[in-house]
Amino acid sequence: MDREEALDSIRDNVENKNLIKHMLATEAIMRALARRFGEDVAEWGLTGLLHDIDVELTDGDMSSHSRLGADLARELGAGEAIAHAILAHNERHGITLETKLDKALFCTDPLTGLIVAAALVCPDKKLAELGVSSIKKRFKEKSFAAGANREQITRCVDIGLELDEFIGLGLKAMKGIAAQLGM
């Protein structure tokens, strides 16, 4: 499976542009994490890119979400490691986070929303002016970007990163694709 094939499938299955941007942001952070840990950058990137491919197909039904996504990833030629991480990122299924890939996707998924929300309250609504300290301040405000599960984000310690380093790595990765994100 290659990235273009994955993107084509996403375009076929996802209409919501913000959801696609979320998947691109997750891909960027996962690629950065893979580089940080000396892992397979393509595999980690594809895991992030494909993780929510089924959200619209399952009408947001969390009991189905990620099961279909894992199956779609397999149909595209993804290995079992990618499929397992996609399946495990939805806590509803009770699948144990076993590998560093599983754990990385789990904590990265909500981080993208927190970073985007923090950028959107900046005067120019761009990632460029955003810093880790601003995100950390917003992180502490439980009502801010309430959908960005803080407990899930702090599980970055399970992959060996402190929160500040994780947020910084994620922000830098997203700044690297700011044009694609429209931010």
PEZI-V963573 format. One record per backbone hydrogen bond with DSSP energy under -1.0 kcal/mol. NH is the residue of the N-H (numbers start at 1). CO is the residue of the C=O. E is the energy in kcal/mol with one decimal. If there is no record, write none. Layout:
nh=NH co=CO e=E
nh=NH co=CO e=E
This chain:
nh=6 co=2 e=-1.9
nh=7 co=3 e=-2.9
nh=8 co=4 e=-2.5
nh=9 co=5 e=-2.0
nh=10 co=6 e=-2.2
nh=11 co=7 e=-2.8
nh=12 co=8 e=-1.7
nh=13 co=9 e=-1.5
nh=14 co=10 e=-2.4
nh=20 co=16 e=-1.9
nh=21 co=17 e=-2.3
nh=22 co=18 e=-2.2
nh=23 co=19 e=-2.1
nh=24 co=20 e=-2.4
nh=25 co=21 e=-2.6
nh=26 co=22 e=-2.5
nh=27 co=23 e=-2.3
nh=28 co=24 e=-2.3
nh=29 co=25 e=-2.3
nh=30 co=26 e=-2.6
nh=31 co=27 e=-2.6
nh=32 co=28 e=-2.0
nh=33 co=29 e=-2.6
nh=34 co=30 e=-2.4
nh=35 co=31 e=-2.2
nh=36 co=32 e=-2.3
nh=37 co=33 e=-2.2
nh=39 co=34 e=-2.8
nh=44 co=40 e=-2.6
nh=45 co=41 e=-2.5
nh=46 co=42 e=-2.7
nh=47 co=43 e=-1.9
nh=48 co=44 e=-2.0
nh=49 co=45 e=-2.7
nh=50 co=46 e=-2.4
nh=51 co=47 e=-1.0
nh=53 co=50 e=-2.1
nh=55 co=52 e=-1.7
nh=58 co=54 e=-2.2
nh=59 co=56 e=-1.3
nh=60 co=55 e=-2.6
nh=61 co=58 e=-2.3
nh=64 co=61 e=-1.7
nh=65 co=61 e=-2.8
nh=67 co=64 e=-1.5
nh=68 co=64 e=-1.3
nh=70 co=66 e=-2.1
nh=71 co=67 e=-1.9
nh=72 co=68 e=-3.0
nh=73 co=69 e=-2.4
nh=74 co=70 e=-2.2
nh=75 co=71 e=-2.4
nh=76 co=72 e=-1.6
nh=77 co=74 e=-1.7
nh=78 co=73 e=-2.8
nh=83 co=79 e=-2.0
nh=84 co=80 e=-2.8
nh=85 co=81 e=-2.0
nh=86 co=82 e=-2.4
nh=87 co=83 e=-2.4
nh=88 co=84 e=-3.0
nh=89 co=85 e=-1.4
nh=90 co=87 e=-1.1
nh=93 co=90 e=-1.8
nh=94 co=91 e=-1.8
nh=103 co=99 e=-2.3
nh=104 co=100 e=-2.6
nh=105 co=101 e=-2.3
nh=106 co=102 e=-2.1
nh=107 co=103 e=-1.9
nh=108 co=104 e=-1.9
nh=109 co=105 e=-2.2
nh=112 co=108 e=-1.4
nh=114 co=110 e=-1.7
nh=115 co=111 e=-2.5
nh=116 co=112 e=-2.5
nh=117 co=113 e=-2.5
nh=118 co=114 e=-2.3
nh=119 co=115 e=-2.1
nh=120 co=116 e=-2.3
nh=122 co=119 e=-1.6
nh=127 co=183 e=-2.4
nh=130 co=127 e=-1.7
nh=135 co=131 e=-1.7
nh=136 co=132 e=-3.0
nh=137 co=133 e=-2.1
nh=138 co=134 e=-2.0
nh=139 co=135 e=-2.6
nh=140 co=136 e=-1.5
nh=142 co=140 e=-1.1
nh=144 co=141 e=-1.4
nh=148 co=145 e=-2.6
nh=149 co=147 e=-1.3
nh=153 co=149 e=-2.0
nh=154 co=150 e=-2.6
nh=156 co=153 e=-1.5
nh=157 co=154 e=-1.6
nh=158 co=155 e=-2.1
nh=159 co=156 e=-1.5
nh=160 co=157 e=-1.3
nh=161 co=156 e=-2.0
nh=166 co=162 e=-2.4
nh=167 co=163 e=-2.9
nh=168 co=164 e=-2.5
nh=169 co=165 e=-2.7
nh=170 co=166 e=-2.6
nh=171 co=167 e=-2.9
nh=172 co=168 e=-2.4
nh=173 co=169 e=-2.2
nh=174 co=170 e=-2.4
nh=175 co=171 e=-2.6
nh=176 co=172 e=-1.6
nh=177 co=174 e=-1.1
nh=178 co=175 e=-1.4
nh=181 co=177 e=-1.7
nh=183 co=178 e=-2.7
